[in-house]
């Protein structure tokens, strides 16, 4: 563990964070550039996504909280300012999904996933600095999610709405997703920021809704037969898809556990820990012999996507470290170390910085997808490093 901790700290401080500080800060228009492609070419005119900005905010806030380097605070503060001044919708509340390169609204829909990440980033900034403005806006976003997205009839959260919170026809998070009203992914990334916000804002309503989210994963989202998480749901939680996302399974195993730990309810924690192990064991069905984890399994069509994504490997490490730390599972530690070895040998770009998006099943580097962009952010790999630093 000492070796792993030292190696990931070096990776974080010498590769991941410098890449984002040095190459992505937009000195002309503010905030951060929207894209560096898979060949390392900057696209300064690319649109700017709320997810990228919020994840940079979270990553550098957490890095400053842990490591106390002023340059990390400077980057976090740049992300906070751009989020509040440009992404935040001052007329209708919430955050815009996408801006153009100059910071003008491009896609004004209210994707609840994006509001969740804005809360995650702002609440981490509060943890790092105690900043009152960041807390105020995190609470505003919590109130917006509860007012407009929470389904009081069927429970859970509606995926997306228009700028002024009306129903929207296309609710998909991305082109790869099914167009359904509720998804596992958005619920996971409401659970995650609500747990972080509760660390700095001990509000009883927030506590109730966080506990409700934990229960939703157990009662509605988890497939109790297989241990996998179902991904897409109709309004009444009926599910007609059989798709396994191994990376989301292992990520959810530790995030659900974290939420139960933050709540501090011993009875809930005892129940949840049984589920945590079950989900992690199901995720292990996606492991390769070298420790890497494949992407998805479309059960009905018998199609398996064996691409090895950067974020899946990062969550694979954290999920198994969590099993080692809390459940004394020595085999889980071996799996985490095997995956870290795979990352070092296959995903870290030692010439140009950061990590590749993925390796294809045949071992070739994927340069078709971005090095930095709407979905390629410092959050998964940066968080992996910081989780290990903080836990040990």
KEKE-3310 file (N, C-alpha, C; in steps of 0.2 Angstrom, whole numbers, plus 5000, padded with zeros to 4 digits):
npx = (5004:5010:5019:5010:5003:5013:5016:5004:5002:5013:5010:4998:5003:5013:5009:4995:4988:4996:4994:4981:4982:4991:4988:4975:4969:4959:4965:4961:4946:4942:4939:4940:4947:4938:4942:4954:4961:4962:4975:4982:4980:4975:4959:4953:4941:4931:4916:4911:4908:4897:4900:4913:4919:4914:4919:4933:4933:4929:4940:4952:4949:4948:4962:4968:4963:4969:4983:4987:4993:4995:4994:4984:4973:4971:4967:4956:4948:4947:4939:4927:4923:4920:4910:4900:4898:4896:4890:4880:4862:4855:4842:4833:4838:4848:4861:4867:4869:4879:4891:4896:4913:4916:4909:4895:4878:4874:4868:4854:4847:4842:4850:4850:4860:4871:4869:4870:4884:4889:4885:4894:4907:4906:4903:4915:4924:4920:4923:4937:4940:4930:4922:4909:4900:4901:4895:4882:4878:4878:4868:4857:4857:4854:4841:4835:4835:4828:4815:4812:4815:4813:4803:4788:4778:4782:4795:4812:4822:4819:4827:4830:4826:4818:4826:4818:4812:4802:4794:4805:4808:4819:4829:4841:4858:4869:4873:4874:4866:4850:4833:4826:4816:4822:4838:4851:4864:4862:4856:4866:4875:4869:4867:4881:4886:4876:4880:4893:4889:4882:4892:4897:4885:4874:4860:4843:4833:4841:4848:4838:4835:4846:4848:4836:4841:4851:4843:4835:4844:4846:4833:4827:4836:4846:4848:4843:4845:4857:4866:4871:4869:4854:4851:4843:4827:4809:4796:4790:4799:4800:4810:4817:4828:4843:4858:4874:4885:4901:4910:4902:4896:4906:4911:4899:4898:4907:4904:4890:4893:4901:4891:4883:4892:4894:4882:4881:4873:4871:4863:4858:4870:4875:4866:4869:4882:4882:4876:4886:4897:4891:4888:4901:4907:4899:4903:4916:4915:4918:4932:4948:4962:4974:4970:4963:4947:4933:4921:4906:4892:4880:4867:4855:4858:4869:4881:4897:4906:4923:4932:4944:4942:4948:4942:4935:4945:4951:4940:4939:4951:4949:4937:4941:4951:4943:4936:4947:4951:4939:4934:4943:4949:4960:4962:4955:4964:4975:4969:4966:4980:4984:4977:4981:4994:4991:4986:4997:5006:4998:4989:4993:4999:5015:5022:5015:5007:4993:4980:4977:4961:4957:4961:4959:4951:4961:4972:4977:4980:4967:4964:4954:4945:4944:4958:4956:4940:4923:4918:4930:4939:4948:4943:4940:4952:4960:4953:4954:4968:4968:4959:4966:4978:4971:4964:4974)
npy = (4994:5006:5008:5009:5020:5030:5029:5033:5046:5052:5051:5059:5072:5074:5072:5071:5082:5093:5093:5097:5110:5117:5115:5117:5128:5142:5157:5167:5168:5164:5152:5135:5127:5118:5106:5094:5084:5066:5065:5075:5088:5104:5111:5126:5132:5124:5119:5122:5111:5108:5097:5095:5107:5107:5095:5098:5108:5100:5091:5099:5106:5096:5091:5102:5103:5091:5092:5105:5114:5130:5132:5123:5127:5139:5135:5128:5139:5146:5138:5137:5151:5152:5143:5148:5161:5159:5146:5145:5147:5162:5166:5156:5147:5132:5124:5127:5116:5117:5128:5140:5143:5155:5157:5159:5154:5138:5126:5125:5116:5107:5096:5084:5077:5085:5096:5089:5086:5099:5102:5093:5098:5111:5108:5102:5112:5120:5111:5112:5125:5132:5141:5153:5157:5147:5136:5142:5142:5128:5123:5130:5123:5110:5112:5116:5103:5095:5102:5102:5090:5079:5065:5064:5055:5042:5041:5044:5052:5063:5063:5074:5091:5105:5122:5130:5121:5112:5098:5087:5081:5073:5065:5060:5057:5055:5051:5038:5033:5026:5033:5037:5040:5039:5035:5024:5030:5044:5044:5039:5049:5059:5054:5054:5068:5073:5066:5071:5085:5084:5082:5095:5102:5100:5096:5092:5088:5086:5075:5065:5064:5059:5047:5041:5039:5030:5019:5018:5012:5000:4994:4997:4999:4990:4973:4960:4947:4945:4954:4964:4982:4988:4999:5008:5016:5016:5028:5023:5014:5002:4991:4987:4983:4974:4977:4977:4986:4986:4995:5005:4997:4993:5006:5011:5002:5007:5020:5020:5013:5023:5034:5028:5027:5041:5045:5039:5029:5015:5004:5005:5004:4991:4984:4989:4986:4972:4972:4980:4972:4962:4968:4972:4960:4955:4964:4960:4950:4956:4957:4955:4944:4951:4960:4971:4979:4976:4985:4984:4974:4968:4960:4954:4954:4947:4953:4959:4972:4975:4985:4994:5006:5021:5027:5016:5008:5016:5017:5003:5001:5009:5004:4990:4993:4999:4987:4980:4989:4990:4978:4969:4961:4952:4947:4956:4967:4963:4962:4976:4981:4974:4980:4993:4991:4987:5000:5008:5003:5003:5014:5027:5041:5044:5053:5064:5067:5065:5053:5040:5038:5025:5008:4997:4981:4974:4979:4991:5008:5020:5033:5040:5045:5059:5066:5076:5083:5085:5073:5068:5070:5076:5069:5055:5048:5056:5056:5043:5042:5051:5046:5034:5040:5047:5037:5029)
npz = (5000:5004:4993:4982:4986:4986:4972:4965:4970:4965:4951:4951:4955:4946:4933:4930:4936:4932:4918:4916:4922:4915:4901:4898:4903:4899:4894:4887:4885:4897:4911:4905:4891:4879:4873:4869:4857:4853:4848:4854:4850:4853:4853:4852:4849:4853:4860:4878:4891:4905:4913:4912:4917:4930:4935:4935:4944:4956:4956:4958:4969:4979:4978:4983:4996:5001:4998:4999:4990:4982:4969:4965:4972:4965:4952:4955:4960:4948:4941:4949:4948:4935:4933:4941:4936:4922:4918:4927:4928:4929:4928:4928:4937:4941:4930:4914:4901:4891:4884:4872:4865:4869:4881:4880:4881:4874:4874:4883:4891:4906:4912:4924:4929:4927:4936:4947:4947:4948:4961:4967:4964:4970:4983:4987:4986:4996:5007:5005:5007:5015:5009:5008:4998:4988:4995:4996:4983:4980:4989:4983:4971:4975:4980:4968:4961:4969:4969:4955:4949:4957:4959:4966:4965:4960:4966:4966:4953:4939:4923:4914:4909:4901:4899:4907:4915:4910:4904:4893:4877:4872:4883:4885:4891:4883:4866:4867:4876:4882:4879:4892:4906:4919:4925:4931:4931:4932:4945:4953:4952:4958:4971:4975:4975:4984:4996:4998:5000:5011:5020:5023:5026:5036:5034:5038:5028:5017:5022:5023:5010:5004:5011:5006:4992:4994:4998:4986:4977:4982:4982:4969:4959:4959:4952:4960:4957:4950:4955:4948:4942:4935:4921:4914:4915:4915:4920:4931:4936:4929:4920:4904:4898:4896:4900:4905:4914:4918:4924:4930:4940:4949:4952:4958:4969:4979:4980:4985:4997:5003:5004:5014:5025:5027:5031:5043:5050:5059:5057:5044:5038:5040:5033:5020:5018:5014:5002:4995:4994:4986:4974:4970:4968:4957:4947:4945:4936:4924:4924:4917:4914:4917:4926:4921:4917:4907:4896:4893:4893:4882:4886:4880:4866:4866:4864:4868:4874:4874:4876:4884:4895:4901:4913:4918:4923:4933:4942:4945:4952:4964:4969:4973:4982:4991:4996:5001:5012:5020:5021:5023:5013:5005:4992:4985:4986:4978:4966:4964:4963:4952:4942:4943:4938:4925:4921:4922:4912:4901:4899:4904:4897:4894:4887:4882:4892:4904:4903:4890:4882:4880:4878:4864:4862:4855:4859:4854:4855:4858:4849:4843:4852:4864:4872:4882:4886:4884:4891:4895:4908:4923:4933:4936:4936:4943:4955:4959:4962:4973:4982:4986:4992:5003:5010:5015)
capx = (5000:5014:5021:5004:5001:5018:5016:4998:5004:5018:5005:4993:5006:5018:5006:4987:4986:5000:4992:4975:4983:4996:4986:4968:4966:4958:4967:4957:4939:4940:4937:4945:4946:4933:4944:4961:4959:4966:4982:4985:4979:4970:4953:4951:4935:4927:4911:4913:4903:4896:4903:4921:4921:4912:4924:4939:4932:4930:4947:4957:4947:4950:4969:4970:4961:4973:4990:4988:4997:4992:4992:4978:4967:4970:4964:4949:4944:4945:4933:4921:4921:4917:4904:4894:4897:4894:4886:4874:4857:4853:4835:4829:4842:4852:4866:4867:4873:4885:4892:4901:4920:4917:4905:4888:4874:4874:4863:4852:4843:4844:4852:4851:4867:4876:4867:4874:4892:4890:4885:4899:4912:4905:4904:4922:4927:4918:4927:4944:4941:4925:4919:4901:4897:4901:4890:4876:4875:4877:4862:4853:4856:4850:4834:4832:4834:4822:4809:4810:4817:4811:4796:4785:4773:4786:4801:4818:4824:4818:4833:4832:4820:4820:4829:4813:4810:4797:4796:4809:4807:4826:4832:4847:4864:4873:4870:4875:4861:4843:4829:4821:4815:4826:4844:4856:4870:4861:4855:4873:4879:4865:4870:4888:4886:4872:4884:4898:4886:4880:4898:4897:4879:4870:4853:4839:4830:4847:4850:4833:4835:4852:4846:4832:4844:4854:4838:4833:4849:4844:4826:4824:4841:4850:4845:4845:4847:4863:4871:4872:4864:4850:4854:4838:4820:4803:4794:4787:4805:4800:4816:4816:4835:4848:4864:4879:4891:4905:4913:4897:4895:4912:4910:4893:4899:4910:4900:4885:4896:4903:4885:4880:4896:4893:4875:4882:4867:4874:4858:4858:4877:4875:4862:4872:4888:4881:4875:4892:4901:4887:4889:4908:4908:4896:4907:4922:4914:4921:4939:4953:4967:4979:4968:4959:4940:4930:4917:4899:4889:4873:4865:4850:4861:4875:4887:4901:4911:4929:4936:4947:4941:4952:4938:4933:4951:4952:4935:4941:4956:4946:4932:4944:4954:4938:4935:4952:4951:4934:4931:4950:4949:4967:4962:4953:4970:4978:4965:4968:4987:4985:4974:4986:5000:4989:4986:5004:5009:4994:4985:4996:5003:5021:5026:5011:5003:4987:4979:4973:4954:4956:4964:4954:4952:4967:4978:4979:4978:4961:4965:4948:4942:4948:4962:4952:4935:4916:4918:4937:4940:4953:4940:4940:4959:4963:4950:4958:4974:4967:4956:4971:4981:4967:4962:4980)
capy = (5000:5012:5009:5011:5027:5034:5030:5037:5053:5055:5051:5064:5078:5075:5070:5072:5089:5098:5093:5102:5117:5120:5115:5118:5135:5147:5163:5173:5168:5162:5145:5130:5125:5112:5100:5092:5077:5060:5066:5080:5094:5108:5114:5132:5135:5119:5121:5120:5107:5109:5092:5096:5112:5105:5090:5101:5111:5095:5088:5104:5107:5090:5091:5108:5101:5086:5093:5112:5118:5136:5132:5119:5132:5144:5132:5127:5145:5148:5133:5140:5157:5151:5139:5153:5167:5158:5141:5145:5151:5167:5168:5150:5142:5127:5125:5126:5110:5118:5135:5140:5144:5162:5157:5160:5148:5135:5121:5127:5111:5106:5089:5084:5074:5091:5099:5085:5087:5106:5102:5089:5102:5116:5106:5100:5118:5121:5107:5114:5132:5135:5147:5153:5158:5140:5133:5145:5139:5121:5122:5132:5118:5105:5114:5115:5096:5093:5105:5101:5083:5073:5062:5062:5049:5035:5041:5045:5059:5063:5063:5080:5096:5111:5127:5133:5115:5109:5091:5088:5075:5069:5066:5056:5060:5055:5047:5031:5031:5025:5039:5035:5046:5038:5031:5022:5034:5050:5043:5038:5055:5063:5051:5056:5075:5074:5063:5076:5091:5083:5083:5102:5105:5095:5098:5086:5086:5083:5068:5061:5062:5055:5040:5038:5037:5023:5014:5017:5008:4993:4992:4998:4999:4983:4967:4956:4940:4945:4958:4970:4987:4990:5005:5013:5014:5021:5033:5018:5010:4996:4991:4983:4983:4970:4979:4977:4991:4984:5000:5008:4992:4994:5013:5011:4998:5011:5026:5018:5012:5030:5037:5025:5029:5048:5046:5037:5025:5009:4999:5005:5002:4984:4981:4991:4982:4966:4974:4983:4966:4958:4972:4972:4953:4955:4968:4956:4946:4959:4957:4951:4940:4956:4965:4976:4978:4977:4990:4983:4967:4968:4953:4951:4953:4943:4957:4961:4978:4973:4990:4995:5013:5024:5028:5010:5005:5020:5015:4997:5001:5012:4999:4985:4996:4999:4981:4978:4993:4990:4971:4965:4957:4953:4946:4963:4971:4960:4965:4983:4981:4971:4985:4998:4989:4988:5007:5011:5000:5004:5020:5033:5044:5047:5058:5070:5069:5063:5046:5039:5037:5018:5003:4993:4974:4971:4982:4997:5014:5023:5040:5043:5049:5064:5066:5080:5085:5085:5068:5066:5075:5073:5067:5048:5046:5061:5054:5037:5044:5055:5041:5030:5045:5049:5031:5026)
capz = (5000:5004:4986:4978:4988:4983:4965:4963:4972:4959:4945:4952:4955:4941:4927:4929:4937:4928:4911:4916:4924:4909:4894:4898:4906:4893:4896:4883:4886:4904:4912:4902:4884:4878:4870:4866:4854:4855:4846:4858:4847:4856:4849:4856:4848:4855:4866:4885:4894:4912:4916:4912:4922:4937:4937:4936:4951:4961:4957:4961:4976:4983:4978:4987:5002:5003:4997:5001:4985:4980:4962:4965:4974:4959:4947:4958:4960:4941:4939:4953:4946:4928:4934:4944:4932:4915:4918:4932:4925:4934:4927:4930:4941:4938:4926:4907:4899:4886:4882:4866:4867:4873:4887:4879:4882:4868:4875:4889:4894:4913:4913:4932:4930:4927:4942:4952:4947:4950:4968:4969:4964:4974:4990:4988:4987:5003:5011:5005:5009:5019:5005:5009:4991:4985:4999:4995:4976:4981:4992:4978:4966:4978:4980:4961:4959:4973:4967:4948:4946:4961:4957:4972:4965:4959:4969:4961:4949:4932:4920:4911:4908:4897:4903:4912:4919:4908:4901:4887:4873:4872:4890:4885:4893:4877:4861:4868:4881:4880:4880:4897:4911:4925:4924:4936:4931:4935:4952:4956:4952:4963:4977:4976:4977:4991:5001:4999:5002:5018:5025:5025:5027:5040:5034:5039:5022:5013:5025:5021:5003:5003:5013:5001:4986:4995:4997:4979:4974:4984:4980:4963:4953:4959:4950:4966:4955:4947:4958:4943:4942:4929:4919:4911:4918:4914:4926:4937:4938:4925:4916:4899:4895:4900:4899:4911:4914:4924:4927:4935:4945:4954:4955:4963:4975:4984:4982:4990:5004:5006:5007:5020:5030:5028:5035:5050:5053:5059:5055:5037:5035:5041:5027:5014:5016:5011:4995:4992:4992:4980:4968:4968:4965:4950:4943:4944:4930:4919:4924:4913:4918:4918:4931:4918:4917:4901:4897:4894:4891:4880:4887:4875:4859:4867:4862:4873:4872:4878:4876:4891:4896:4907:4919:4921:4926:4939:4947:4947:4958:4970:4972:4976:4987:4997:4999:5006:5018:5025:5022:5024:5007:5002:4985:4982:4985:4973:4959:4963:4961:4945:4937:4943:4934:4918:4919:4921:4906:4895:4898:4905:4891:4897:4882:4881:4899:4906:4901:4884:4883:4881:4873:4861:4864:4852:4863:4851:4858:4855:4848:4841:4857:4866:4878:4887:4883:4887:4895:4897:4913:4928:4939:4938:4937:4949:4961:4961:4966:4980:4987:4989:4997:5009:5014:5018)
cpx = (5004:5017:5016:5003:5007:5018:5010:4999:5008:5014:5001:4997:5011:5015:4999:4986:4990:4997:4986:4977:4987:4993:4979:4965:4965:4959:4963:4950:4937:4938:4942:4942:4941:4936:4951:4959:4964:4973:4985:4984:4973:4965:4950:4944:4929:4922:4913:4907:4903:4900:4910:4922:4919:4917:4931:4939:4932:4937:4952:4955:4949:4958:4971:4969:4966:4981:4992:4993:4993:4989:4985:4972:4966:4966:4957:4945:4942:4939:4927:4919:4917:4910:4898:4893:4894:4889:4879:4868:4854:4845:4831:4832:4845:4858:4865:4871:4879:4885:4896:4908:4921:4913:4898:4884:4873:4868:4860:4848:4846:4844:4854:4858:4872:4875:4871:4881:4893:4890:4891:4906:4912:4906:4911:4926:4926:4922:4934:4945:4936:4921:4911:4898:4896:4895:4883:4873:4875:4870:4856:4851:4853:4843:4831:4831:4828:4815:4807:4811:4814:4804:4793:4780:4777:4792:4807:4818:4823:4825:4835:4825:4823:4823:4824:4809:4803:4799:4800:4808:4814:4829:4839:4853:4869:4870:4870:4869:4854:4839:4824:4821:4820:4832:4848:4861:4868:4859:4861:4876:4874:4867:4877:4889:4882:4876:4890:4895:4884:4886:4899:4891:4874:4863:4848:4835:4835:4848:4844:4833:4841:4851:4841:4835:4848:4849:4835:4838:4848:4838:4824:4830:4845:4845:4848:4847:4854:4868:4873:4867:4861:4852:4848:4831:4815:4801:4793:4793:4805:4806:4815:4823:4839:4855:4868:4884:4895:4908:4908:4896:4900:4912:4905:4894:4902:4907:4894:4887:4898:4897:4883:4885:4895:4887:4876:4877:4870:4869:4858:4865:4878:4872:4866:4878:4888:4880:4881:4896:4897:4888:4896:4909:4905:4900:4914:4921:4917:4929:4943:4958:4973:4976:4963:4952:4937:4924:4909:4897:4882:4870:4861:4853:4867:4882:4891:4906:4917:4934:4938:4947:4945:4948:4936:4939:4952:4947:4936:4946:4953:4941:4935:4948:4949:4936:4940:4952:4945:4932:4937:4950:4956:4967:4959:4959:4974:4975:4966:4975:4988:4982:4978:4992:4998:4989:4993:5007:5005:4990:4988:5001:5009:5024:5022:5007:4996:4986:4976:4966:4953:4961:4959:4956:4958:4973:4980:4976:4972:4963:4959:4945:4947:4953:4959:4946:4928:4916:4924:4939:4946:4950:4941:4947:4962:4960:4953:4964:4973:4963:4961:4976:4978:4966:4968:4986)
cpy = (5006:5013:5011:5018:5032:5035:5034:5044:5056:5056:5058:5071:5080:5074:5073:5080:5094:5099:5098:5109:5120:5120:5117:5124:5140:5154:5169:5173:5166:5154:5140:5128:5119:5106:5099:5085:5072:5060:5072:5087:5098:5111:5120:5134:5130:5121:5119:5117:5108:5103:5093:5101:5110:5099:5093:5105:5106:5093:5093:5106:5102:5090:5097:5106:5096:5088:5101:5116:5124:5136:5128:5123:5137:5141:5130:5133:5147:5144:5136:5146:5156:5148:5144:5159:5165:5152:5141:5150:5155:5168:5162:5145:5136:5129:5123:5119:5111:5125:5135:5142:5151:5162:5159:5154:5145:5129:5122:5122:5110:5098:5088:5081:5080:5095:5095:5086:5094:5106:5098:5094:5108:5114:5104:5106:5121:5117:5109:5121:5135:5141:5147:5154:5151:5136:5135:5142:5132:5120:5124:5126:5112:5106:5114:5108:5094:5096:5103:5094:5078:5071:5060:5056:5042:5035:5042:5052:5058:5065:5071:5084:5101:5116:5130:5127:5112:5102:5092:5081:5070:5070:5062:5060:5060:5051:5040:5028:5030:5031:5037:5040:5045:5034:5030:5028:5041:5049:5042:5045:5061:5061:5054:5063:5076:5071:5069:5083:5090:5083:5090:5106:5100:5096:5091:5083:5083:5076:5063:5059:5058:5047:5037:5036:5031:5018:5012:5012:5001:4990:4993:4997:4992:4977:4962:4949:4940:4949:4964:4976:4988:4997:5010:5011:5019:5024:5028:5013:5003:4997:4985:4981:4978:4971:4979:4982:4990:4989:5004:5003:4993:5001:5013:5008:5003:5017:5025:5017:5019:5034:5035:5027:5036:5049:5043:5033:5018:5003:4999:5003:4995:4981:4983:4987:4975:4967:4976:4977:4962:4962:4972:4965:4952:4959:4964:4951:4949:4960:4952:4948:4945:4961:4970:4974:4980:4982:4988:4976:4968:4961:4950:4950:4949:4947:4960:4966:4977:4979:4992:5003:5015:5025:5021:5007:5009:5018:5007:4996:5003:5007:4993:4987:4996:4993:4978:4982:4991:4982:4966:4959:4957:4951:4952:4967:4969:4962:4972:4984:4979:4976:4991:4997:4989:4995:5010:5009:5002:5010:5027:5035:5048:5052:5064:5072:5066:5055:5045:5037:5029:5014:4999:4986:4971:4974:4989:5003:5018:5031:5044:5047:5054:5063:5071:5083:5085:5079:5066:5071:5072:5070:5059:5046:5050:5058:5047:5038:5047:5050:5037:5034:5046:5043:5029:5031)
cpz = (5000:4997:4982:4980:4985:4975:4962:4965:4967:4953:4945:4951:4949:4934:4926:4930:4933:4921:4911:4918:4918:4903:4893:4900:4900:4896:4893:4885:4893:4905:4908:4895:4884:4876:4868:4864:4856:4852:4849:4855:4851:4851:4853:4855:4850:4860:4872:4888:4902:4916:4917:4917:4929:4940:4938:4943:4956:4962:4960:4968:4981:4983:4983:4995:5005:5003:4998:4996:4982:4973:4961:4967:4968:4954:4949:4958:4953:4939:4943:4950:4939:4928:4936:4939:4925:4915:4922:4928:4930:4934:4930:4935:4938:4934:4919:4905:4895:4884:4876:4869:4871:4879:4886:4879:4875:4868:4882:4893:4901:4914:4921:4934:4931:4933:4948:4953:4949:4958:4971:4970:4969:4982:4992:4989:4994:5008:5011:5008:5014:5016:5006:5003:4988:4989:4997:4988:4976:4983:4987:4973:4969:4978:4973:4959:4963:4971:4960:4946:4950:4959:4964:4972:4965:4963:4964:4957:4942:4928:4917:4910:4904:4902:4908:4915:4917:4905:4894:4884:4873:4879:4890:4887:4888:4872:4862:4873:4878:4882:4885:4902:4917:4923:4930:4936:4934:4943:4956:4957:4955:4970:4979:4978:4984:4997:5003:5002:5010:5023:5027:5027:5030:5040:5034:5032:5017:5016:5023:5014:5001:5005:5008:4994:4988:4995:4990:4975:4976:4982:4973:4957:4953:4957:4956:4963:4953:4951:4954:4944:4935:4928:4917:4914:4916:4920:4932:4939:4934:4921:4910:4895:4900:4897:4905:4910:4920:4928:4932:4940:4951:4956:4960:4969:4981:4985:4986:4997:5007:5008:5013:5026:5032:5033:5042:5054:5053:5056:5047:5034:5035:5035:5021:5012:5013:5003:4991:4990:4986:4974:4965:4965:4958:4945:4941:4938:4924:4919:4919:4917:4920:4923:4928:4918:4910:4902:4898:4891:4889:4880:4882:4868:4860:4864:4868:4871:4877:4878:4883:4892:4902:4913:4922:4925:4933:4944:4949:4952:4964:4973:4975:4982:4993:5000:5003:5012:5023:5026:5023:5019:5004:4995:4981:4981:4979:4966:4958:4960:4954:4940:4937:4938:4927:4916:4918:4914:4900:4894:4900:4899:4894:4893:4882:4887:4898:4903:4894:4886:4884:4877:4871:4863:4861:4855:4860:4855:4855:4855:4845:4846:4861:4872:4884:4883:4887:4892:4898:4902:4918:4934:4941:4940:4943:4955:4964:4965:4973:4985:4990:4994:5003:5013:5018:5020)
residu = (UNK:UNK:UNK:UNK:UNK:UNK:UNK:UNK:UNK:UNK:UNK:UNK:UNK:UNK:UNK:UNK:UNK:UNK:UNK:UNK:UNK:UNK:UNK:UNK:UNK:UNK:UNK:UNK:UNK:UNK:UNK:UNK:UNK:UNK:UNK:UNK:UNK:UNK:UNK:UNK:UNK:UNK:UNK:UNK:UNK:UNK:UNK:UNK:UNK:UNK:UNK:UNK:UNK:UNK:UNK:UNK:UNK:UNK:UNK:UNK:UNK:UNK:UNK:UNK:UNK:UNK:UNK:UNK:UNK:UNK:UNK:UNK:UNK:UNK:UNK:UNK:UNK:UNK:UNK:UNK:UNK:UNK:UNK:UNK:UNK:UNK:UNK:UNK:UNK:UNK:UNK:UNK:UNK:UNK:UNK:UNK:UNK:UNK:UNK:UNK:UNK:UNK:UNK:UNK:UNK:UNK:UNK:UNK:UNK:UNK:UNK:UNK:UNK:UNK:UNK:UNK:UNK:UNK:UNK:UNK:UNK:UNK:UNK:UNK:UNK:UNK:UNK:UNK:UNK:UNK:UNK:UNK:UNK:UNK:UNK:UNK:UNK:UNK:UNK:UNK:UNK:UNK:UNK:UNK:UNK:UNK:UNK:UNK:UNK:UNK:UNK:UNK:UNK:UNK:UNK:UNK:UNK:UNK:UNK:UNK:UNK:UNK:UNK:UNK:UNK:UNK:UNK:UNK:UNK:UNK:UNK:UNK:UNK:UNK:UNK:UNK:UNK:UNK:UNK:UNK:UNK:UNK:UNK:UNK:UNK:UNK:UNK:UNK:UNK:UNK:UNK:UNK:UNK:UNK:UNK:UNK:UNK:UNK:UNK:UNK:UNK:UNK:UNK:UNK:UNK:UNK:UNK:UNK:UNK:UNK:UNK:UNK:UNK:UNK:UNK:UNK:UNK:UNK:UNK:UNK:UNK:UNK:UNK:UNK:UNK:UNK:UNK:UNK:UNK:UNK:UNK:UNK:UNK:UNK:UNK:UNK:UNK:UNK:UNK:UNK:UNK:UNK:UNK:UNK:UNK:UNK:UNK:UNK:UNK:UNK:UNK:UNK:UNK:UNK:UNK:UNK:UNK:UNK:UNK:UNK:UNK:UNK:UNK:UNK:UNK:UNK:UNK:UNK:UNK:UNK:UNK:UNK:UNK:UNK:UNK:UNK:UNK:UNK:UNK:UNK:UNK:UNK:UNK:UNK:UNK:UNK:UNK:UNK:UNK:UNK:UNK:UNK:UNK:UNK:UNK:UNK:UNK:UNK:UNK:UNK:UNK:UNK:UNK:UNK:UNK:UNK:UNK:UNK:UNK:UNK:UNK:UNK:UNK:UNK:UNK:UNK:UNK:UNK:UNK:UNK:UNK:UNK:UNK:UNK:UNK:UNK:UNK:UNK:UNK:UNK:UNK:UNK:UNK:UNK:UNK:UNK:UNK:UNK:UNK:UNK:UNK:UNK:UNK:UNK:UNK:UNK:UNK:UNK:UNK:UNK:UNK:UNK:UNK:UNK:UNK:UNK:UNK:UNK:UNK:UNK:UNK:UNK:UNK:UNK:UNK:UNK:UNK:UNK:UNK:UNK:UNK:UNK:UNK:UNK:UNK:UNK:UNK:UNK:UNK:UNK:UNK:UNK:UNK:UNK:UNK:UNK:UNK:UNK:UNK:UNK:UNK:UNK)
# end
